[in-house]
Amino acid sequence: MSKTHNILTWIVTTLLAIAFIGAGLAKVSGQEMMVQSFNLFGLPDWFRIVIGSLEVLGGVSLLVPALTGVAAFGLSIIMVGAIACHVMFTPIADGIAAMVFFALLSYIYLTRKNVVPVFVQKYLVS
């Protein structure tokens, strides 16, 4: 990977980390928009808190080089759920952010999967 490509990848990774930490904190703190979204999707409050906590943990982990790949993989699973909820309960345009995040997380996983510790790699899709 070229130096420029590496720098651009880390910029995207950092921006995603900030987005996930912010969104996760909004969910955990019970911001009204997040509460309404989870209610619309028919999901309980405890699930909002779990997802928010995982997003904060994933966002922080994106910034740790040894954990970037596994964090991107885990967050992409959450985005699949978000996309499914938006497709089922809201206009498709509301799910565009989740789709973009999924695409970026997939790119980061594919770029950084070799940085994942070997003991974790055997559990991930290659």
N, CA, C and O atoms as a printed pandas DataFrame, in Angstrom:
     atom_number atom_name residue_name chain_id  residue_number  x_coord  y_coord  z_coord
0              1         N          MET        A               1    0.846   -1.167    0.000
1              2        CA          MET        A               1    0.000    0.000    0.000
2              3         C          MET        A               1    0.896    1.236    0.000
3              4         O          MET        A               1    1.846    1.326    0.778
4              5         N          SER        A               2    0.587    2.176   -0.871
5              6        CA          SER        A               2    1.389    3.388   -0.956
6              7         C          SER        A               2    1.150    4.257    0.283
7              8         O          SER        A               2    0.159    4.099    0.997
8              9         N          LYS        A               3    2.072    5.161    0.508
9             10        CA          LYS        A               3    1.969    6.049    1.669
10            11         C          LYS        A               3    0.698    6.906    1.571
11            12         O          LYS        A               3   -0.006    7.087    2.565
12            13         N          THR        A               4    0.409    7.430    0.382
13            14        CA          THR        A               4   -0.782    8.254    0.188
14            15         C          THR        A               4   -2.043    7.449    0.456
15            16         O          THR        A               4   -2.959    7.927    1.127
16            17         N          HIS        A               5   -2.094    6.231   -0.065
17            18        CA          HIS        A               5   -3.246    5.355    0.147
18            19         C          HIS        A               5   -3.423    5.061    1.633
19            20         O          HIS        A               5   -4.544    5.067    2.142
20            21         N          ASN        A               6   -2.332    4.810    2.318
21            22        CA          ASN        A               6   -2.374    4.537    3.752
22            23         C          ASN        A               6   -2.910    5.751    4.521
23            24         O          ASN        A               6   -3.740    5.606    5.418
24            25         N          ILE        A               7   -2.438    6.928    4.170
25            26        CA          ILE        A               7   -2.889    8.151    4.842
26            27         C          ILE        A               7   -4.382    8.374    4.598
27            28         O          ILE        A               7   -5.123    8.683    5.531
28            29         N          LEU        A               8   -4.826    8.220    3.350
29            30        CA          LEU        A               8   -6.250    8.393    3.032
30            31         C          LEU        A               8   -7.119    7.377    3.778
31            32         O          LEU        A               8   -8.208    7.705    4.251
32            33         N          THR        A               9   -6.626    6.150    3.876
33            34        CA          THR        A               9   -7.370    5.117    4.601
34            35         C          THR        A               9   -7.499    5.486    6.076
35            36         O          THR        A               9   -8.558    5.294    6.674
36            37         N          TRP        A              10   -6.427    6.013    6.662
37            38        CA          TRP        A              10   -6.497    6.406    8.074
38            39         C          TRP        A              10   -7.382    7.627    8.277
39            40         O          TRP        A              10   -8.014    7.757    9.326
40            41         N          ILE        A              11   -7.439    8.511    7.312
41            42        CA          ILE        A              11   -8.345    9.666    7.416
42            43         C          ILE        A              11   -9.794    9.182    7.416
43            44         O          ILE        A              11  -10.594    9.611    8.247
44            45         N          VAL        A              12  -10.126    8.297    6.491
45            46        CA          VAL        A              12  -11.482    7.735    6.435
46            47         C          VAL        A              12  -11.787    6.982    7.725
47            48         O          VAL        A              12  -12.881    7.106    8.275
48            49         N          THR        A              13  -10.830    6.208    8.203
49            50        CA          THR        A              13  -11.006    5.443    9.434
50            51         C          THR        A              13  -11.274    6.369   10.619
51            52         O          THR        A              13  -12.159    6.102   11.433
52            53         N          THR        A              14  -10.517    7.445   10.713
53            54        CA          THR        A              14  -10.682    8.403   11.814
54            55         C          THR        A              14  -12.046    9.084   11.753
55            56         O          THR        A              14  -12.707    9.248   12.778
56            57         N          LEU        A              15  -12.466    9.479   10.554
57            58        CA          LEU        A              15  -13.785   10.105   10.403
58            59         C          LEU        A              15  -14.908    9.138   10.784
59            60         O          LEU        A              15  -15.881    9.526   11.429
60            61         N          LEU        A              16  -14.761    7.882   10.379
61            62        CA          LEU        A              16  -15.758    6.878   10.763
62            63         C          LEU        A              16  -15.758    6.665   12.272
63            64         O          LEU        A              16  -16.818    6.524   12.882
64            65         N          ALA        A              17  -14.579    6.642   12.870
65            66        CA          ALA        A              17  -14.488    6.465   14.325
66            67         C          ALA        A              17  -15.234    7.589   15.037
67            68         O          ALA        A              17  -15.990    7.340   15.977
68            69         N          ILE        A              18  -15.025    8.808   14.595
69            70        CA          ILE        A              18  -15.714    9.958   15.197
70            71         C          ILE        A              18  -17.230    9.814   15.030
71            72         O          ILE        A              18  -17.992   10.066   15.963
72            73         N          ALA        A              19  -17.652    9.409   13.843
73            74        CA          ALA        A              19  -19.092    9.248   13.577
74            75         C          ALA        A              19  -19.701    8.173   14.476
75            76         O          ALA        A              19  -20.780    8.370   15.035
76            77         N          PHE        A              20  -19.014    7.037   14.616
77            78        CA          PHE        A              20  -19.557    5.946   15.433
78            79         C          PHE        A              20  -19.542    6.287   16.913
79            80         O          PHE        A              20  -20.478    5.947   17.636
80            81         N          ILE        A              21  -18.499    6.950   17.368
81            82        CA          ILE        A              21  -18.465    7.356   18.773
82            83         C          ILE        A              21  -19.606    8.330   19.053
83            84         O          ILE        A              21  -20.295    8.209   20.066
84            85         N          GLY        A              22  -19.804    9.294   18.159
85            86        CA          GLY        A              22  -20.896   10.259   18.336
86            87         C          GLY        A              22  -22.267    9.607   18.304
87            88         O          GLY        A              22  -23.110    9.883   19.157
88            89         N          ALA        A              23  -22.491    8.748   17.328
89            90        CA          ALA        A              23  -23.791    8.073   17.212
90            91         C          ALA        A              23  -24.022    7.141   18.399
91            92         O          ALA        A              23  -25.134    7.048   18.919
92            93         N          GLY        A              24  -22.975    6.459   18.816
93            94        CA          GLY        A              24  -23.101    5.561   19.962
94            95         C          GLY        A              24  -23.435    6.310   21.234
95            96         O          GLY        A              24  -24.285    5.876   22.013
96            97         N          LEU        A              25  -22.766    7.440   21.448
97            98        CA          LEU        A              25  -23.052    8.249   22.635
98            99         C          LEU        A              25  -24.477    8.799   22.600
99           100         O          LEU        A              25  -25.137    8.899   23.634
100          101         N          ALA        A              26  -24.944    9.153   21.403
101          102        CA          ALA        A              26  -26.319    9.634   21.266
102          103         C          ALA        A              26  -27.320    8.539   21.649
103          104         O          ALA        A              26  -28.338    8.812   22.285
104          105         N          LYS        A              27  -27.023    7.317   21.262
105          106        CA          LYS        A              27  -27.910    6.200   21.605
106          107         C          LYS        A              27  -27.874    5.920   23.102
107          108         O          LYS        A              27  -28.919    5.784   23.738
108          109         N          VAL        A              28  -26.681    5.836   23.658
109          110        CA          VAL        A              28  -26.529    5.513   25.082
110          111         C          VAL        A              28  -27.138    6.599   25.966
111          112         O          VAL        A              28  -27.751    6.301   26.992
112          113         N          SER        A              29  -26.968    7.855   25.569
113          114        CA          SER        A              29  -27.480    8.959   26.384
114          115         C          SER        A              29  -28.984    9.160   26.228
115          116         O          SER        A              29  -29.582    9.953   26.955
116          117         N          GLY        A              30  -29.594    8.454   25.291
117          118        CA          GLY        A              30  -31.042    8.512   25.132
118          119         C          GLY        A              30  -31.550    9.743   24.415
119          120         O          GLY        A              30  -32.638   10.238   24.710
120          121         N          GLN        A              31  -30.752   10.244   23.461
121          122        CA          GLN        A              31  -31.240   11.391   22.687
122          123         C          GLN        A              31  -32.563   11.015   22.014
123          124         O          GLN        A              31  -32.728    9.909   21.500
124          125         N          GLU        A              32  -33.489   11.959   22.031
125          126        CA          GLU        A              32  -34.861   11.703   21.600
126          127         C          GLU        A              32  -34.948   11.084   20.202
127          128         O          GLU        A              32  -35.734   10.161   19.986
128          129         N          MET        A              33  -34.156   11.579   19.259
129          130        CA          MET        A              33  -34.206   11.048   17.897
130          131         C          MET        A              33  -33.833    9.562   17.870
131          132         O          MET        A              33  -34.439    8.781   17.137
132          133         N          MET        A              34  -32.846    9.180   18.664
133          134        CA          MET        A              34  -32.432    7.773   18.713
134          135         C          MET        A              34  -33.509    6.907   19.370
135          136         O          MET        A              34  -33.807    5.807   18.905
136          137         N          VAL        A              35  -34.081    7.417   20.449
137          138        CA          VAL        A              35  -35.152    6.686   21.133
138          139         C          VAL        A              35  -36.329    6.474   20.176
139          140         O          VAL        A              35  -36.882    5.377   20.101
140          141         N          GLN        A              36  -36.707    7.519   19.452
141          142        CA          GLN        A              36  -37.815    7.412   18.499
142          143         C          GLN        A              36  -37.503    6.412   17.387
143          144         O          GLN        A              36  -38.375    5.647   16.978
144          145         N          SER        A              37  -36.252    6.417   16.894
145          146        CA          SER        A              37  -35.877    5.477   15.830
146          147         C          SER        A              37  -36.011    4.036   16.301
147          148         O          SER        A              37  -36.592    3.206   15.602
148          149         N          PHE        A              38  -35.484    3.738   17.469
149          150        CA          PHE        A              38  -35.556    2.364   17.963
150          151         C          PHE        A              38  -36.999    1.968   18.260
151          152         O          PHE        A              38  -37.374    0.813   18.060
152          153         N          ASN        A              39  -37.815    2.914   18.737
153          154        CA          ASN        A              39  -39.242    2.630   18.944
154          155         C          ASN        A              39  -39.930    2.338   17.615
155          156         O          ASN        A              39  -40.739    1.414   17.525
156          157         N          LEU        A              40  -39.613    3.123   16.576
157          158        CA          LEU        A              40  -40.177    2.909   15.250
158          159         C          LEU        A              40  -39.824    1.520   14.721
159          160         O          LEU        A              40  -40.644    0.863   14.080
160          161         N          PHE        A              41  -38.595    1.083   14.996
161          162        CA          PHE        A              41  -38.142   -0.234   14.538
162          163         C          PHE        A              41  -38.678   -1.365   15.411
163          164         O          PHE        A              41  -38.471   -2.539   15.104
164          165         N          GLY        A              42  -39.364   -1.014   16.498
165          166        CA          GLY        A              42  -39.917   -2.036   17.385
166          167         C          GLY        A              42  -38.872   -2.673   18.288
167          168         O          GLY        A              42  -39.038   -3.806   18.739
168          169         N          LEU        A              43  -37.796   -1.942   18.550
169          170        CA          LEU        A              43  -36.706   -2.484   19.362
170          171         C          LEU        A              43  -36.757   -1.896   20.770
171          172         O          LEU        A              43  -37.114   -0.731   20.939
172          173         N          PRO        A              44  -36.403   -2.692   21.784
173          174        CA          PRO        A              44  -36.469   -2.213   23.167
174          175         C          PRO        A              44  -35.326   -1.252   23.507
175          176         O          PRO        A              44  -34.312   -1.195   22.810
176          177         N          ASP        A              45  -35.516   -0.502   24.594
177          178        CA          ASP        A              45  -34.511    0.472   25.031
178          179         C          ASP        A              45  -33.168   -0.185   25.333
179          180         O          ASP        A              45  -32.121    0.378   25.014
180          181         N          TRP        A              46  -33.186   -1.371   25.945
181          182        CA          TRP        A              46  -31.919   -2.010   26.290
182          183         C          TRP        A              46  -31.101   -2.297   25.024
183          184         O          TRP        A              46  -29.871   -2.256   25.056
184          185         N          PHE        A              47  -31.781   -2.585   23.920
185          186        CA          PHE        A              47  -31.071   -2.878   22.670
186          187         C          PHE        A              47  -30.394   -1.618   22.132
187          188         O          PHE        A              47  -29.288   -1.683   21.595
188          189         N          ARG        A              48  -31.062   -0.473   22.277
189          190        CA          ARG        A              48  -30.468    0.808   21.881
190          191         C          ARG        A              48  -29.181    1.059   22.662
191          192         O          ARG        A              48  -28.183    1.514   22.102
192          193         N          ILE        A              49  -29.215    0.761   23.951
193          194        CA          ILE        A              49  -28.037    0.978   24.794
194          195         C          ILE        A              49  -26.919    0.014   24.415
195          196         O          ILE        A              49  -25.755    0.413   24.374
196          197         N          VAL        A              50  -27.241   -1.227   24.141
197          198        CA          VAL        A              50  -26.233   -2.210   23.722
198          199         C          VAL        A              50  -25.604   -1.789   22.397
199          200         O          VAL        A              50  -24.381   -1.785   22.265
200          201         N          ILE        A              51  -26.433   -1.434   21.418
201          202        CA          ILE        A              51  -25.913   -1.022   20.111
202          203         C          ILE        A              51  -25.064    0.233   20.258
203          204         O          ILE        A              51  -23.993    0.331   19.659
204          205         N          GLY        A              52  -25.531    1.192   21.050
205          206        CA          GLY        A              52  -24.758    2.414   21.276
206          207         C          GLY        A              52  -23.408    2.125   21.916
207          208         O          GLY        A              52  -22.390    2.696   21.524
208          209         N          SER        A              53  -23.404    1.242   22.895
209          210        CA          SER        A              53  -22.147    0.871   23.557
210          211         C          SER        A              53  -21.191    0.188   22.586
211          212         O          SER        A              53  -19.990    0.459   22.592
212          213         N          LEU        A              54  -21.726   -0.697   21.756
213          214        CA          LEU        A              54  -20.891   -1.379   20.759
214          215         C          LEU        A              54  -20.344   -0.395   19.731
215          216         O          LEU        A              54  -19.212   -0.539   19.269
216          217         N          GLU        A              55  -21.153    0.611   19.372
217          218        CA          GLU        A              55  -20.675    1.615   18.422
218          219         C          GLU        A              55  -19.546    2.451   19.023
219          220         O          GLU        A              55  -18.571    2.756   18.337
220          221         N          VAL        A              56  -19.670    2.821   20.289
221          222        CA          VAL        A              56  -18.589    3.569   20.948
222          223         C          VAL        A              56  -17.334    2.708   21.025
223          224         O          VAL        A              56  -16.245    3.168   20.681
224          225         N          LEU        A              57  -17.478    1.467   21.471
225          226        CA          LEU        A              57  -16.335    0.557   21.557
226          227         C          LEU        A              57  -15.712    0.329   20.184
227          228         O          LEU        A              57  -14.489    0.339   20.042
228          229         N          GLY        A              58  -16.551    0.126   19.178
229          230        CA          GLY        A              58  -16.060   -0.079   17.817
230          231         C          GLY        A              58  -15.364    1.149   17.269
231          232         O          GLY        A              58  -14.326    1.040   16.617
232          233         N          GLY        A              59  -15.935    2.332   17.535
233          234        CA          GLY        A              59  -15.318    3.579   17.079
234          235         C          GLY        A              59  -13.936    3.780   17.677
235          236         O          GLY        A              59  -12.997    4.155   16.976
236          237         N          VAL        A              60  -13.816    3.532   18.966
237          238        CA          VAL        A              60  -12.503    3.653   19.620
238          239         C          VAL        A              60  -11.547    2.603   19.063
239          240         O          VAL        A              60  -10.379    2.894   18.806
240          241         N          SER        A              61  -12.044    1.383   18.880
241          242        CA          SER        A              61  -11.196    0.293   18.380
242          243         C          SER        A              61  -10.723    0.518   16.946
243          244         O          SER        A              61   -9.666    0.023   16.556
244          245         N          LEU        A              62  -11.498    1.261   16.163
245          246        CA          LEU        A              62  -11.054    1.588   14.803
246          247         C          LEU        A              62   -9.718    2.329   14.820
247          248         O          LEU        A              62   -8.938    2.236   13.872
248          249         N          LEU        A              63   -9.461    3.063   15.900
249          250        CA          LEU        A              63   -8.252    3.889   15.987
250          251         C          LEU        A              63   -7.042    3.124   16.522
251          252         O          LEU        A              63   -5.937    3.665   16.556
252          253         N          VAL        A              64   -7.239    1.873   16.940
253          254        CA          VAL        A              64   -6.140    1.037   17.431
254          255         C          VAL        A              64   -5.714    0.124   16.279
255          256         O          VAL        A              64   -6.469   -0.766   15.888
256          257         N          PRO        A              65   -4.509    0.335   15.730
257          258        CA          PRO        A              65   -4.113   -0.418   14.527
258          259         C          PRO        A              65   -4.323   -1.930   14.607
259          260         O          PRO        A              65   -4.752   -2.536   13.625
260          261         N          ALA        A              66   -4.037   -2.547   15.738
261          262        CA          ALA        A              66   -4.202   -3.995   15.845
262          263         C          ALA        A              66   -5.670   -4.417   15.880
263          264         O          ALA        A              66   -5.979   -5.592   15.685
264          265         N          LEU        A              67   -6.571   -3.475   16.126
265          266        CA          LEU        A              67   -7.996   -3.789   16.238
266          267         C          LEU        A              67   -8.835   -3.210   15.104
267          268         O          LEU        A              67  -10.035   -3.471   15.033
268          269         N          THR        A              68   -8.229   -2.435   14.225
269          270        CA          THR        A              68   -8.980   -1.747   13.172
270          271         C          THR        A              68   -9.785   -2.717   12.315
271          272         O          THR        A              68  -10.966   -2.483   12.062
272          273         N          GLY        A              69   -9.169   -3.787   11.871
273          274        CA          GLY        A              69   -9.857   -4.754   11.008
274          275         C          GLY        A              69  -11.038   -5.403   11.692
275          276         O          GLY        A              69  -12.126   -5.475   11.122
276          277         N          VAL        A              70  -10.835   -5.877   12.912
277          278        CA          VAL        A              70  -11.915   -6.552   13.625
278          279         C          VAL        A              70  -13.015   -5.557   14.002
279          280         O          VAL        A              70  -14.193   -5.917   14.003
280          281         N          ALA        A              71  -12.653   -4.320   14.321
281          282        CA          ALA        A              71  -13.659   -3.291   14.630
282          283         C          ALA        A              71  -14.500   -2.986   13.392
283          284         O          ALA        A              71  -15.721   -2.868   13.484
284          285         N          ALA        A              72  -13.854   -2.860   12.244
285          286        CA          ALA        A              72  -14.583   -2.598   10.999
286          287         C          ALA        A              72  -15.538   -3.745   10.687
287          288         O          ALA        A              72  -16.663   -3.518   10.244
288          289         N          PHE        A              73  -15.092   -4.963   10.918
289          290        CA          PHE        A              73  -15.931   -6.139   10.678
290          291         C          PHE        A              73  -17.155   -6.117   11.595
291          292         O          PHE        A              73  -18.281   -6.310   11.139
292          293         N          GLY        A              74  -16.929   -5.881   12.888
293          294        CA          GLY        A              74  -18.032   -5.859   13.847
294          295         C          GLY        A              74  -19.019   -4.742   13.575
295          296         O          GLY        A              74  -20.231   -4.953   13.623
296          297         N          LEU        A              75  -18.505   -3.552   13.288
297          298        CA          LEU        A              75  -19.388   -2.423   12.994
298          299         C          LEU        A              75  -20.169   -2.645   11.700
299          300         O          LEU        A              75  -21.301   -2.181   11.569
300          301         N          SER        A              76  -19.565   -3.354   10.745
301          302        CA          SER        A              76  -20.287   -3.615    9.499
302          303         C          SER        A              76  -21.486   -4.526    9.745
303          304         O          SER        A              76  -22.501   -4.412    9.059
304          305         N          ILE        A              77  -21.378   -5.425   10.715
305          306        CA          ILE        A              77  -22.522   -6.277   11.070
306          307         C          ILE        A              77  -23.649   -5.414   11.631
307          308         O          ILE        A              77  -24.817   -5.620   11.303
308          309         N          ILE        A              78  -23.293   -4.446   12.479
309          310        CA          ILE        A              78  -24.300   -3.535   13.018
310          311         C          ILE        A              78  -24.954   -2.746   11.878
311          312         O          ILE        A              78  -26.160   -2.497   11.904
312          313         N          MET        A              79  -24.158   -2.357   10.884
313          314        CA          MET        A              79  -24.713   -1.595    9.754
314          315         C          MET        A              79  -25.662   -2.438    8.919
315          316         O          MET        A              79  -26.626   -1.903    8.371
316          317         N          VAL        A              80  -25.426   -3.722    8.805
317          318        CA          VAL        A              80  -26.366   -4.595    8.091
318          319         C          VAL        A              80  -27.715   -4.552    8.794
319          320         O          VAL        A              80  -28.755   -4.465    8.141
320          321         N          GLY        A              81  -27.701   -4.614   10.126
321          322        CA          GLY        A              81  -28.946   -4.512   10.890
322          323         C          GLY        A              81  -29.612   -3.162   10.702
323          324         O          GLY        A              81  -30.834   -3.082   10.570
324          325         N          ALA        A              82  -28.817   -2.100   10.687
325          326        CA          ALA        A              82  -29.369   -0.756   10.497
326          327         C          ALA        A              82  -30.002   -0.627    9.115
327          328         O          ALA        A              82  -31.086   -0.061    8.970
328          329         N          ILE        A              83  -29.324   -1.152    8.111
329          330        CA          ILE        A              83  -29.860   -1.105    6.742
330          331         C          ILE        A              83  -31.184   -1.861    6.681
331          332         O          ILE        A              83  -32.154   -1.376    6.099
332          333         N          ALA        A              84  -31.222   -3.038    7.277
333          334        CA          ALA        A              84  -32.452   -3.841    7.264
334          335         C          ALA        A              84  -33.595   -3.099    7.939
335          336         O          ALA        A              84  -34.716   -3.098    7.431
336          337         N          CYS        A              85  -33.327   -2.467    9.074
337          338        CA          CYS        A              85  -34.380   -1.713    9.772
338          339         C          CYS        A              85  -34.883   -0.560    8.919
339          340         O          CYS        A              85  -36.088   -0.325    8.838
340          341         N          HIS        A              86  -33.969    0.156    8.285
341          342        CA          HIS        A              86  -34.393    1.281    7.446
342          343         C          HIS        A              86  -35.189    0.810    6.238
343          344         O          HIS        A              86  -36.172    1.446    5.859
344          345         N          VAL        A              87  -34.776   -0.291    5.634
345          346        CA          VAL        A              87  -35.501   -0.812    4.468
346          347         C          VAL        A              87  -36.921   -1.225    4.861
347          348         O          VAL        A              87  -37.867   -1.021    4.101
348          349         N          MET        A              88  -37.061   -1.808    6.054
349          350        CA          MET        A              88  -38.375   -2.300    6.470
350          351         C          MET        A              88  -39.297   -1.212    7.016
351          352         O          MET        A              88  -40.515   -1.309    6.866
352          353         N          PHE        A              89  -38.733   -0.170    7.651
353          354        CA          PHE        A              89  -39.580    0.756    8.397
354          355         C          PHE        A              89  -39.539    2.218    7.956
355          356         O          PHE        A              89  -40.383    3.002    8.390
356          357         N          THR        A              90  -38.602    2.604    7.122
357          358        CA          THR        A              90  -38.480    4.013    6.732
358          359         C          THR        A              90  -38.288    4.111    5.219
359          360         O          THR        A              90  -38.049    3.102    4.555
360          361         N          PRO        A              91  -38.392    5.305    4.683
361          362        CA          PRO        A              91  -38.045    5.476    3.268
362          363         C          PRO        A              91  -36.574    5.082    3.054
363          364         O          PRO        A              91  -35.734    5.331    3.919
364          365         N          ILE        A              92  -36.273    4.486    1.935
365          366        CA          ILE        A              92  -34.933    3.959    1.664
366          367         C          ILE        A              92  -33.859    5.041    1.813
367          368         O          ILE        A              92  -32.723    4.738    2.179
368          369         N          ALA        A              93  -34.205    6.280    1.535
369          370        CA          ALA        A              93  -33.237    7.370    1.643
370          371         C          ALA        A              93  -32.712    7.519    3.071
371          372         O          ALA        A              93  -31.581    7.964    3.270
372          373         N          ASP        A              94  -33.518    7.154    4.057
373          374        CA          ASP        A              94  -33.076    7.241    5.451
374          375         C          ASP        A              94  -31.951    6.249    5.764
375          376         O          ASP        A              94  -31.222    6.426    6.740
376          377         N          GLY        A              95  -31.814    5.224    4.951
377          378        CA          GLY        A              95  -30.781    4.212    5.181
378          379         C          GLY        A              95  -29.503    4.436    4.396
379          380         O          GLY        A              95  -28.584    3.621    4.475
380          381         N          ILE        A              96  -29.423    5.524    3.638
381          382        CA          ILE        A              96  -28.243    5.760    2.797
382          383         C          ILE        A              96  -26.973    5.887    3.632
383          384         O          ILE        A              96  -25.934    5.347    3.252
384          385         N          ALA        A              97  -27.037    6.591    4.763
385          386        CA          ALA        A              97  -25.845    6.741    5.612
386          387         C          ALA        A              97  -25.338    5.375    6.072
387          388         O          ALA        A              97  -24.134    5.120    6.042
388          389         N          ALA        A              98  -26.242    4.503    6.495
389          390        CA          ALA        A              98  -25.838    3.161    6.931
390          391         C          ALA        A              98  -25.199    2.382    5.779
391          392         O          ALA        A              98  -24.241    1.637    5.985
392          393         N          MET        A              99  -25.728    2.557    4.575
393          394        CA          MET        A              99  -25.161    1.872    3.411
394          395         C          MET        A              99  -23.757    2.383    3.093
395          396         O          MET        A              99  -22.859    1.599    2.785
396          397         N          VAL        A             100  -23.576    3.698    3.168
397          398        CA          VAL        A             100  -22.249    4.287    2.920
398          399         C          VAL        A             100  -21.269    3.826    3.992
399          400         O          VAL        A             100  -20.135    3.458    3.686
400          401         N          PHE        A             101  -21.711    3.845    5.258
401          402        CA          PHE        A             101  -20.841    3.386    6.342
402          403         C          PHE        A             101  -20.469    1.923    6.141
403          404         O          PHE        A             101  -19.320    1.539    6.360
404          405         N          PHE        A             102  -21.444    1.093    5.719
405          406        CA          PHE        A             102  -21.154   -0.317    5.472
406          407         C          PHE        A             102  -20.087   -0.464    4.390
407          408         O          PHE        A             102  -19.157   -1.256    4.540
408          409         N          ALA        A             103  -20.214    0.287    3.313
409          410        CA          ALA        A             103  -19.237    0.213    2.221
410          411         C          ALA        A             103  -17.849    0.639    2.703
411          412         O          ALA        A             103  -16.856   -0.017    2.391
412          413         N          LEU        A             104  -17.780    1.728    3.457
413          414        CA          LEU        A             104  -16.485    2.206    3.964
414          415         C          LEU        A             104  -15.883    1.226    4.962
415          416         O          LEU        A             104  -14.677    0.980    4.942
416          417         N          LEU        A             105  -16.714    0.668    5.832
417          418        CA          LEU        A             105  -16.219   -0.324    6.797
418          419         C          LEU        A             105  -15.716   -1.578    6.084
419          420         O          LEU        A             105  -14.714   -2.166    6.490
420          421         N          SER        A             106  -16.408   -1.982    5.030
421          422        CA          SER        A             106  -15.957   -3.148    4.252
422          423         C          SER        A             106  -14.602   -2.875    3.627
423          424         O          SER        A             106  -13.720   -3.735    3.638
424          425         N          TYR        A             107  -14.437   -1.682    3.082
425          426        CA          TYR        A             107  -13.151   -1.287    2.512
426          427         C          TYR        A             107  -12.055   -1.314    3.582
427          428         O          TYR        A             107  -10.967   -1.844    3.353
428          429         N          ILE        A             108  -12.347   -0.745    4.739
429          430        CA          ILE        A             108  -11.341   -0.724    5.816
430          431         C          ILE        A             108  -11.007   -2.136    6.262
431          432         O          ILE        A             108   -9.839   -2.458    6.479
432          433         N          TYR        A             109  -12.020   -2.983    6.403
433          434        CA          TYR        A             109  -11.750   -4.374    6.786
434          435         C          TYR        A             109  -10.842   -5.044    5.762
435          436         O          TYR        A             109   -9.853   -5.680    6.126
436          437         N          LEU        A             110  -11.175   -4.903    4.490
437          438        CA          LEU        A             110  -10.375   -5.553    3.450
438          439         C          LEU        A             110   -8.955   -4.997    3.396
439          440         O          LEU        A             110   -8.016   -5.722    3.068
440          441         N          THR        A             111   -8.797   -3.724    3.715
441          442        CA          THR        A             111   -7.481   -3.091    3.709
442          443         C          THR        A             111   -6.681   -3.449    4.951
443          444         O          THR        A             111   -5.464   -3.613    4.877
444          445         N          ARG        A             112   -7.341   -3.571    6.076
445          446        CA          ARG        A             112   -6.658   -3.756    7.364
446          447         C          ARG        A             112   -6.784   -5.155    7.952
447          448         O          ARG        A             112   -6.309   -5.387    9.064
448          449         N          LYS        A             113   -7.403   -6.090    7.249
449          450        CA          LYS        A             113   -7.620   -7.410    7.846
450          451         C          LYS        A             113   -6.314   -8.119    8.175
451          452         O          LYS        A             113   -6.283   -8.944    9.089
452          453         N          ASN        A             114   -5.252   -7.825    7.467
453          454        CA          ASN        A             114   -3.971   -8.469    7.755
454          455         C          ASN        A             114   -3.307   -7.914    8.999
455          456         O          ASN        A             114   -2.316   -8.467    9.475
456          457         N          VAL        A             115   -3.843   -6.823    9.530
457          458        CA          VAL        A             115   -3.321   -6.235   10.753
458          459         C          VAL        A             115   -3.983   -6.887   11.963
459          460         O          VAL        A             115   -3.520   -6.726   13.092
460          461         N          VAL        A             116   -5.069   -7.625   11.725
461          462        CA          VAL        A             116   -5.790   -8.288   12.801
462          463         C          VAL        A             116   -4.890   -9.365   13.406
463          464         O          VAL        A             116   -4.222  -10.093   12.671
464          465         N          PRO        A             117   -4.863   -9.475   14.740
465          466        CA          PRO        A             117   -4.062  -10.525   15.369
466          467         C          PRO        A             117   -4.426  -11.903   14.821
467          468         O          PRO        A             117   -5.594  -12.181   14.549
468          469         N          VAL        A             118   -3.428  -12.758   14.662
469          470        CA          VAL        A             118   -3.612  -14.074   14.047
470          471         C          VAL        A             118   -4.670  -14.889   14.779
471          472         O          VAL        A             118   -5.466  -15.568   14.131
472          473         N          PHE        A             119   -4.704  -14.842   16.117
473          474        CA          PHE        A             119   -5.671  -15.647   16.854
474          475         C          PHE        A             119   -7.115  -15.229   16.570
475          476         O          PHE        A             119   -8.036  -16.018   16.783
476          477         N          VAL        A             120   -7.324  -14.004   16.093
477          478        CA          VAL        A             120   -8.663  -13.533   15.752
478          479         C          VAL        A             120   -8.985  -13.824   14.284
479          480         O          VAL        A             120  -10.149  -14.032   13.939
480          481         N          GLN        A             121   -7.980  -13.842   13.426
481          482        CA          GLN        A             121   -8.183  -13.997   11.979
482          483         C          GLN        A             121   -8.935  -15.276   11.632
483          484         O          GLN        A             121   -9.744  -15.279   10.704
484          485         N          LYS        A             122   -8.683  -16.363   12.362
485          486        CA          LYS        A             122   -9.325  -17.628   12.005
486          487         C          LYS        A             122  -10.841  -17.593   12.194
487          488         O          LYS        A             122  -11.546  -18.452   11.666
488          489         N          TYR        A             123  -11.356  -16.599   12.949
489          490        CA          TYR        A             123  -12.786  -16.491   13.166
490          491         C          TYR        A             123  -13.469  -15.537   12.188
491          492         O          TYR        A             123  -14.696  -15.428   12.188
492          493         N          LEU        A             124  -12.693  -14.848   11.361
493          494        CA          LEU        A             124  -13.236  -13.867   10.442
494          495         C          LEU        A             124  -13.300  -14.420    9.030
495          496         O          LEU        A             124  -12.532  -15.310    8.665
496          497         N          VAL        A             125  -14.215  -13.891    8.245
497          498        CA          VAL        A             125  -14.336  -14.277    6.853
498          499         C          VAL        A             125  -13.155  -13.699    6.098
499          500         O          VAL        A             125  -12.855  -12.513    6.236
500          501         N          SER        A             126  -12.492  -14.500    5.318
501          502        CA          SER        A             126  -11.339  -14.017    4.570
502          503         C          SER        A             126  -11.741  -13.461    3.232
503          504         O          SER        A             126  -10.887  -13.009    2.469
